[in-house]
Amino acid sequence: MNRNTFGAALAVVLAVGVAAGYWIVREREAPDSMFGASAVEQSTEEGERRVLYWYDPMRPEVKFDKPGKSPFMDMQLVPRYTDKEGTAAVRINPAVAQNLGIRLGKVEKAVLAPRLDAVGSVAFDERRLHVVQARVEGYVTRLYVKAPLERVRRGAPLAEIQAPDWLAAQAEYLALLDAESERARSIRDAARERLAVLGVPEAMIRRIEETRKTDATTTIFAPASGVVTELAVREGGAFMPGAPLFRINGLETVWVNAQIPEAQVGLIPRGSAVAAQATAWPGATFEGSVSELLPDVDPATRTLPVRIVIDNPHEMLAPGMFVSLDFEGEAGGPQLVVPSEAVIVTGERSVVIVAREGGSFDVAEVTPGVEQDGKTAILSGLHEGQSVVLSGQFLIDSEASLTSAVTRLETDGAAPETMP
């Protein structure tokens, strides 16, 4: 290549470069009217789509009524379009949606009964506690129950005791049994009442009336069936007035104490049905109900103690056992529900991707309620019959974020600002 040819080629290259640079500069410095015309042409090509306003993607909350350069960033404003329903949406080619495996579900009405699972420990039902107490001074001559936690039945003998005060009261009543005068009969009734006040068993009083004899030794019987949780006397031991001799806890029902997160306490009001299962008895289910929500929140775990009363007819549950609990709250009326997989929960809000006709998708911010059996109640944000996305919604959400369609502006109805 000679010098002339090389010089000509170099001149052509330089001319092309200068022309390209001039064109780029002209494009970057184009007046707003040129961008506006392009936007209008694009809007016209889109048919029924029209521009609502222009915005800066970095500041989507600020709206402008005409195109141009953003006053916040060195970039052009982006138009916000509407579809036939007048709201922003994301459009995905049907073939692409099928490849992404997007599945749809329906917003429908259903009745949800809130349920909650927890673990609790069994304890004695304190309402079934019976105390056998001494009302006079005496000593034990024989014990029928000689070890704590023995099971006893109502009416079973517990101990034989001797009490001088009881013997004196028996002799006084016996002397008045055959009284005939009205005054003597009133004194006799008072003597019988005195025996009852001193704690003499009713069976002992009737035996005195039948045999016409006193007995220095009195047998104490169990007032109820249950477990002897406290044995405070021994054979030959003395006791003082007011001393507890036996404590008996019934097992027809037991308490189960559980810790429930305070945020979920509202799901199990007092009286809610509870089903309990114990690992000691596989396959057995014990029915009960919530008795009390105890006002004692643990500041460390933010849980509230709940007391459940469980029926224990065969005395299979024993204090100390762990049981799994299934709470069933009160069912309300029909409410809007969606499949739980449709709800996207973030740290600040919950959204559902709504599918529209023509392959477009929009994001609806919702207020979720209780969840049960794979369905979540929707308190606000949707209406019955809408189609919602069950899978692939995170891809749609990402696409919507890039086009600023996910962001719900609080001032959608406000007039757009004028660009300075």
Secondary structure by P-SEA (a helix, b strand, c coil): ccaaaaaaaaaaaaaaaaaaaaaaaaaaaccaaaaaaaaaaaaaaacccccccccccccccbbbccccccccccbbbbbbbbccccbbbbbbcaaaaaaabbbbbbbbbbbbbbbbbbbbbbbccccccccccccbbbbbcccccccccccccccccccccccaaaaaaaaaaaaacccccaaaaaaaaaaaaaaaaacccaaaaaaaaaccccccbbbbbbcccccccccccccccccccccccbbbbbccbbbbbbbbccccccccccbbbbbbbbcccccbbbbbccccccccccccccbbbbbbbbbbccccccccbbbbbbbbcccccbbbbcccccccccccbbbbbbbbccbbbbbbbbbbccccccbbbbccccccbbbbbccaaaaaaaaaaaaccccccccccccccccc
